[in-house]
Amino acid sequence: MPELIPVLDKDAIAKKVADVAKKISFDYADGDLVLIGVLKGAFVFLADLIRQLTLNTFTVDFVRLASYGSETESSGDICMLKDIETDIAGKDVLIVEDILDTGQTIAHLYEWLKLRQPRTIKVCTLIDKLERRNTDLQPDYACLQIDGGFIVGYGLDFAESYRNLPGLFHIKM
């Protein structure tokens, strides 16, 4: 059984999400914002984030990409399993991700979305993990920055387990 080492409890997460939501609300006060959640990991973060936004209107959509499978390291092969359904041409797009690790998945998604001619594309992540970043992509909004380790909880999983944990934990094998 893996050991779970606490990183951030639910109250600390809620505070960080509220702080990021305040910045997003300010930055997009006059925008036509489409938030695109990356399934499955970002659904909990996105749900809490949109409840904290003070914008009058925005749209929510989802993509599903896969690069991990049941491993703790990305395979590097990125598969689009679900595409967005919203027309984003001329709109402001905010990709909402659970964790920005190597950056390959979000860089791939960023280029995919650019083909649809949005006005802007920015990235919001719950966790900005710097240890293995191998792209130039940096998040515009991040709740937490960590150096290393494999994180679970608050929507993040290991082999589809641990998503339900209310806090964030390093998983030690």
C-alpha positions as CSV (number, residue, x, y, z in Angstrom):
1,M,0.0,0.0,0.0
2,P,1.5,3.4,-1.0
3,E,2.2,6.0,1.7
4,L,0.3,9.3,1.4
5,I,2.2,12.4,2.6
6,P,0.1,15.5,3.1
7,V,1.0,18.5,0.9
8,L,-2.1,20.8,1.3
9,D,-5.4,20.4,3.2
10,K,-8.8,21.3,1.8
11,D,-8.9,24.7,3.6
12,A,-5.6,25.7,2.1
13,I,-6.6,24.6,-1.3
14,A,-9.9,26.5,-1.0
15,K,-7.9,29.7,-0.2
16,K,-5.6,29.3,-3.1
17,V,-8.5,28.6,-5.5
18,A,-10.3,31.7,-4.3
19,D,-7.1,33.8,-4.8
20,V,-6.7,32.5,-8.4
21,A,-10.4,33.0,-9.1
22,K,-10.2,36.6,-8.0
23,K,-7.3,37.3,-10.4
24,I,-9.1,35.6,-13.3
25,S,-12.3,37.5,-12.6
26,F,-10.3,40.8,-12.7
27,D,-8.4,39.8,-15.9
28,Y,-11.5,38.7,-17.8
29,A,-14.0,41.3,-16.4
30,D,-14.8,42.4,-20.0
31,G,-13.9,39.2,-21.8
32,D,-15.8,36.5,-23.6
33,L,-14.3,33.7,-21.6
34,V,-14.4,30.0,-22.3
35,L,-12.9,27.7,-19.6
36,I,-11.7,24.4,-20.9
37,G,-11.3,21.8,-18.2
38,V,-8.9,18.9,-18.9
39,L,-10.5,15.7,-17.9
40,K,-10.4,13.8,-15.8
41,G,-8.0,15.4,-13.3
42,A,-9.2,19.0,-13.4
43,F,-12.9,18.5,-12.8
44,V,-12.8,19.1,-9.1
45,F,-10.5,22.1,-9.4
46,L,-12.7,23.5,-12.2
47,A,-15.9,23.1,-10.3
48,D,-14.5,24.9,-7.3
49,L,-12.9,27.6,-9.5
50,I,-16.0,28.5,-11.4
51,R,-18.0,28.8,-8.1
52,Q,-15.5,31.5,-7.0
53,L,-15.5,33.5,-10.3
54,T,-17.3,36.9,-10.1
55,L,-17.8,37.1,-13.9
56,N,-21.3,37.8,-15.3
57,T,-21.0,35.1,-18.0
58,F,-18.6,32.5,-19.1
59,T,-18.7,29.1,-20.9
60,V,-17.4,25.8,-19.6
61,D,-16.3,23.0,-21.9
62,F,-14.0,19.9,-21.5
63,V,-11.4,18.0,-23.4
64,R,-9.9,14.7,-22.4
65,L,-6.3,13.9,-23.2
66,A,-4.3,10.9,-22.1
67,S,-0.6,10.5,-21.7
68,Y,-0.1,8.7,-18.3
69,G,-2.3,5.6,-18.4
70,S,-1.5,3.8,-15.1
71,E,2.1,5.0,-14.8
72,T,3.6,7.7,-12.7
73,E,5.4,9.2,-15.7
74,S,4.0,10.5,-19.0
75,S,4.4,8.2,-22.0
76,G,4.9,11.3,-24.2
77,D,2.2,10.0,-26.5
78,I,-0.8,12.3,-26.3
79,C,-4.2,11.1,-27.4
80,M,-7.3,13.3,-27.8
81,L,-10.1,11.3,-26.3
82,K,-12.7,14.1,-26.2
83,D,-12.7,17.4,-28.1
84,I,-14.5,20.6,-27.1
85,E,-17.9,21.3,-28.4
86,T,-17.8,25.2,-28.1
87,D,-16.9,27.5,-30.9
88,I,-13.9,29.4,-29.5
89,A,-13.1,31.6,-32.5
90,G,-12.6,35.2,-31.3
91,K,-13.0,34.3,-27.7
92,D,-10.7,34.2,-24.7
93,V,-9.8,30.7,-23.7
94,L,-8.5,29.6,-20.3
95,I,-7.3,26.0,-20.2
96,V,-7.9,24.6,-16.7
97,E,-5.5,21.7,-15.8
98,D,-4.9,19.8,-12.6
99,I,-1.1,19.6,-12.9
100,L,1.4,21.2,-15.4
101,D,4.3,18.7,-15.3
102,T,6.4,18.1,-18.4
103,G,4.2,20.6,-20.2
104,Q,3.8,18.3,-23.3
105,T,0.1,17.7,-22.9
106,I,-0.8,21.3,-22.4
107,A,1.5,22.4,-25.2
108,H,-0.2,19.9,-27.5
109,L,-3.6,21.2,-26.5
110,Y,-2.5,24.8,-26.8
111,E,-1.5,24.3,-30.4
112,W,-4.7,22.3,-31.1
113,L,-6.8,25.2,-29.8
114,K,-4.8,27.8,-31.6
115,L,-6.1,26.3,-34.9
116,R,-9.6,27.4,-33.9
117,Q,-8.6,31.0,-33.8
118,P,-9.4,32.2,-30.3
119,R,-8.6,35.7,-29.3
120,T,-6.3,34.6,-26.5
121,I,-5.3,31.3,-24.8
122,K,-4.0,31.2,-21.2
123,V,-3.3,28.3,-18.8
124,C,-4.5,27.9,-15.3
125,T,-3.3,25.0,-13.2
126,L,-3.8,23.7,-9.8
127,I,-0.2,22.6,-9.5
128,D,2.8,23.9,-11.4
129,K,5.4,21.1,-11.1
130,L,8.8,22.2,-12.3
131,E,10.9,19.1,-11.9
132,R,10.4,17.6,-15.4
133,R,9.3,20.6,-17.5
134,N,10.6,20.1,-21.0
135,T,8.6,22.8,-22.8
136,D,8.7,26.6,-22.6
137,L,5.1,26.7,-21.6
138,Q,4.4,28.4,-18.2
139,P,1.0,28.8,-16.5
140,D,-0.6,32.2,-16.4
141,Y,-2.3,31.2,-13.1
142,A,-1.1,28.6,-10.6
143,C,-2.4,27.7,-7.2
144,L,0.6,25.8,-6.0
145,Q,4.2,25.3,-7.2
146,I,6.1,22.2,-6.3
147,D,9.5,20.8,-7.3
148,G,8.8,17.1,-7.5
149,G,7.0,14.0,-6.4
150,F,3.8,12.4,-7.6
151,I,0.6,14.1,-6.3
152,V,-2.8,12.6,-5.7
153,G,-6.1,13.9,-4.3
154,Y,-8.5,16.7,-5.1
155,G,-9.2,15.1,-8.5
156,L,-5.6,13.9,-9.3
157,D,-5.3,10.2,-9.5
158,F,-2.9,7.3,-9.6
159,A,-4.4,4.5,-11.8
160,E,-7.8,6.0,-11.2
161,S,-7.6,5.9,-7.4
162,Y,-7.3,8.7,-4.8
163,R,-9.3,11.4,-6.8
164,N,-11.7,11.6,-3.9
165,L,-9.2,12.8,-1.3
166,P,-10.1,16.3,-0.1
167,G,-6.5,17.4,0.1
168,L,-3.3,17.0,-1.9
169,F,-0.8,14.3,-1.1
170,H,2.6,13.0,-2.3
171,I,2.2,9.3,-3.0
172,K,5.3,7.3,-2.0
173,M,5.5,3.9,-3.6
